[in-house]
Structures are given as structure tokens and as C-alpha cells.
Amino acid sequence: MGDEPGPSTKQRFSPYGTSSRGSAGRGRNRNDGGNNYSKMQRMGLPFTDSDSPQWYKVIIPYGKKGGKDFILKSLTERVNIPFKPVDFHFEQEKAVFFVQEKQEANAIRSQDKKIQLPNGFKMIVLVKPSPPPVTELDSGALEKLKLCMSARYDPSTKALNLSCLAKDQSLAAENLFMALSRRSVMTNVVKVIEENIPELEELDMSDNRLISLEAMRDLPQKAPNVKKLNLGKNKLSHIDELRKLQDWKLDHLILDGNDLCDKFRDNNAYVR
């Protein structure tokens, strides 16, 4: 396996190390949740994915009568920890949003039937584990993504830092969840790079729970000058994923924190 081509390099480098300038939800494309989720959904079975962060779906029956501002203000005033609602929307009469932290979910659940709606009824609060909110990028969301990427780009070094994009504060403030592990998000990121910063030389995609690099397979053709790539702290387990980026002539590659590092005693198997 060590003789097969991987991402090429001008010189030997160590993939173990850190290089980051910092770190940082919504949608509805049903094909974006992954094949496993689609199959489970068709079968009517619950979906769990150890490679995906745990999310919780909050459902408030008849919440539309109270409205978004009333619901979030009432919950914020009563729960004992701050929470970040993602993808707040209405499904018929129900108010729905997502939170990612278990503590947030438990705090919100504790307010079941403790808040009085404007119509006099107690507000029912249902909370259950859920797949991550599926990301659909309409024109508005895409524009927010472009602004986020612009803020994370350093033109002096031609470096783009997309580490931990799913927790980017500017996107969260817009009620947007954009995980690079979602194909639709990665596809749009590649497009933004192609159209706006093809001169890119350094790319940090660490800490994004990536299990595949398929959606960025074309990026070496779109931004051929990349010399430094940080894929650390992801979920890559197969060296074949690296071969999808073999057209890059990398000087520096960071892979620490990925399962594939544990499979090779000889680092040269994936350094070459």
C-alpha cells in the first residue's frame, strides 16, 4: 500500500503537528443526509451515526400561536444555561428547532408545561435525539457562507481557515448550520474557492468530522497551488481518501487525530 500513489509532496514531512489560526446551521435537501440516513428513513427506522454529532430536535405543539420571539425569549429567561437554537421554523402549527448539546436539550425539556402561551394554555416542550439538521443552501445562505469564508481568508498568506466550520459564530448567529461533512456544504465551498480564491495556497479543514473527501475531489483542479493542507482531527479512516487529492503537490500535510494514522506503523505509507 505504501507504493501506491497518495497526495504527492516535494519533501518528506510529518503529518503529526498542529497548524491553525483559530476556529469558528439549516436546510432541507433530503439527499444531503447521506445514504445511510436515507435508507433508514425509508424503512421507518431510527438513524444513529457514530461519526455525526448528536443533535436534539425540540418540538413545541401549537407553538405557532406563541411565535418565534415569544418562545425563544421565554425559554432563554427560564433555562439555567445558554442555548443556541438552530433552524427554527414552523411545521404547520408546531414550532421546531435543534440544539446540539445534551445539557441544552435537558434544560429546555425541563420547561415542559411550565410556560403559559398567550392563549392561556401551557406550552408543551418535546425533545428527542435527532440527526443533524439537513443543510440546504439557498441564495441567502450561500451569500452568508461567502462572507464567512471571506472573513476566514488571509490574502497575505493565501490561507483559508475552515476549521470547525459547523460551530462558526457568524453562521450560528444567522441560524445556519453548515458542516463540511455535508456534501452540499462542501460542494458549495469548493465552488466559492474556484470562483473567488483559486490562488489559494494553504487550506485548513481540521475538526470538521470528515469521513470522506469525495466532495472535494475536484478541488486540486480548481485551486492547483495548494501547498499546505490540514485535515487533522477528522474521521478519516482509509488511506484511499487521500488519493482523491493526489494531484496536489503538497509540502505539508497534517493528519493527526484521524483513525487512518493508527493503522500504519510506517508513516511513509501515507506521507509519500
N, C-alpha and C positions, 0 to 999 in steps of 0.2 A: 504493500500500500504506500510505503514511503517513496517508491519510484514513480508513482503516478503523479500527474501534474496537479498542483494546488495553486493558490494565488502566488504569482511569481514575485521575487524580491531581488533587489540589486545586491544586497548583502545579507548575511545571517543576522537575525535579530531574535530577541527573546520576547515571546508573547506574554510573559508574566510581568506585570507592571501596571501602573495607573497613569492615565493622562486625561484629564477632564477639566473644563473651565467652569463647571457648575452643572446644575440640573434644572430641571424645571421644578367632556365629554358628550355626542348624541347621535342618533342616526337611526336608519331604518332600512338597510339593504339586507334582505334576508339571506342572500348568498354569502354575505361577508362573515357570518359567524363560524364558518368552517364546515367541512364535510361532516365531521362527527356530530356537530350540533344539528345540522340539517337532517341527518338520518334519525337521530334520537327524537327530534321534534316531529318528524313524520310518523314515527312509531308511538308517539304519545308518551315517551319515557322521559324521566328527569335527566338532565345533562350535567355532568361534572367533568371538569378538565383540570388535572393537577398542574398543567402548565399555564392556566389562566388564573388571575387573581380572583378571590372570592368577592362577589358583589351581593347586594341585598336590594330587593325590589320593595318599595313602600307603596302600598295601595290604600287610598282613602275613599271608600264608597261614598258617593254623593258629595265628594269634595269640590265639585264644580260650583256648588251653591255657595261655598265659602270663598272661592277664588284663590289664586296662587299667593298673592301677598298676605292674605289673612292666614293661610295655612302655614307658610314658612315663618311668618312673624310669631305666630302662636307657639309653634314648636321651638323656635330659637329661644324664646323667652323662658321656656319651661324645662328644656333638657339641660343636663348638667355638664355637657361637653359640646364644643362647637362641631358642626357637621357641614358637609359640602353636598348639597343636592345636585345630582347630575340628571340631565334630560328630563326636566319637569314638563309634563304635558297632561292633557286630559284624554281619557278614553271613554267616550260617551259621558256619563255622569261621574266617572271615577277620576280622581287626581292620582297621578303616578309619577314617582321619581326614584332614583337609585342612589345608594350610598355604598362606599367600598369597605369601610371599616366596621368590624363586628361591634365595637363599642358604640359607634354611632347608631347602628341598627338597633341595638338593645336599648339605648337611651330613647330613641324615637318610639320603639314598641311600648315602652313604659307609659306613654301618654295615651294609650288606647282608652277611649271613653272618658277622658279627663278634661277635654276641651269642648266648650259649647260653641256650636256653629251659630251663625247669625239667625238661622231659622229656629233655634231653641233646642235642637237635637244634639246629643253628644257625638263628637267626632270619632268614628271608628278608625283605628290605625292598624293595618295589617302589614306585617313584614315577613318576607320569606327569602331564602337563598335564591340567587338568580345568575344566569350567565351575564357577562358584561353587557352594557347597553351597546347595541349594534350601531356602527358609525356610518352615517350617510353624509356625504359632503355636497351640500347644495352650494350655490354660488356664494352665499353669505359665509358659510362655514369655511369654504375654500379660501376666501379672502382673509379670514381670521388666521387660517393656517399660514398663509403667505406672510402676514405681519409677524406672526410668532417666529417663523423661520428667519425673517429679516433681522429681528432682534437678537437671534442666536448666531448670526453670521458675523464673523470678524473679517472685513475686507483686507485688513493689513496683513493678515496671515493666510487669507483664503481658507479659513477654517469654519466649519459648521458644526455646532454642538447640538445634537438632537437627543442627548441622554435623558432618560426618564421622561419622555415626551407626554406620557399619559397623565402625569401629575403637574404639567405646566400650569402655573398660576394664571397666566393671561388667558389660556383656553378655559380653565375651570371657571374663571370669572364670567365667561360668555356661555356657561352651561354646556361646554363641549368636552367630550371625552374622545381623545384621539390617540389610540395606542398603535404604535408601529407594528405590533404583531397582527393587526388587522390589515388584510390585503388592500382594501380600498384606501386606507390611510397611506400605506407605504407606496402604493401606485401613484397617488397624488403628490407625495413628497418627491418621488423620482421625477415627476413631470415638472414640479416647481424648480427643482435643481436644473433640469435640462433647459428650461426657458429663461431662467434668471441668473444662475451661477454655474455655468458649465466649466468655468475656470477653477472650480473647487479643487483644493489640494489636500485638505485634512477633513476627515469626517468622523464624528463621534456618535455612535449608535449604541452606546453601552446602556445597560439596565433598562431594557425595553421588553424583556421576556420573549425574545425572538426564538422560535423553534425552527424556522426555515428562512432562507434568504431568496427564495424563488421570486418573490415580488420585486426584488431589486436586481435581478439577473441582468437587466439591460443597462443598469447604471454605469458600468465601466465604459460603455459606448457613449453614454450621454455626458459623462464627466470623466474623460480619459486621463486627467492629470492627477488624480488622487494618489498620494504617496504614503499617507498615514491613515490607518483605519482602526478604530477602537470598537470592537464587538464584545468587550468584556461584560461580565455579569448578565449574560443572556441564558437561553435554554438550549443552545446548540449542542447536539449530541452526536452528529455524524459528520465526518470529515468531508463527505460528498457535498455538503452545503457550501464549503469554502471554494470548491471547484467552480461554482456558479459565478464566482468573482475573479477567476483566474486571469482575465485579461488585464487587470490592474497590475502595474509594475510597482509593487509596494516596497517601501523602505522600512516601514514599521507597522506591525500588526499586534494588537492586544486582544488576547482571547481568555485571559484569566476569568474564572468564575463560570465557565461553561463545562458541561459534562464531558465534552469530547476531549478536554485536556486530561481527564483522569484515565482515558482509555489507552494512552500512549506513553510508555516509559521514555521513549526516544522522541524528544520534541521535534527532531528533524522530519518526522513523519508528516507534520503539517506546516513546518516552517518553510520547507522548500517551495 
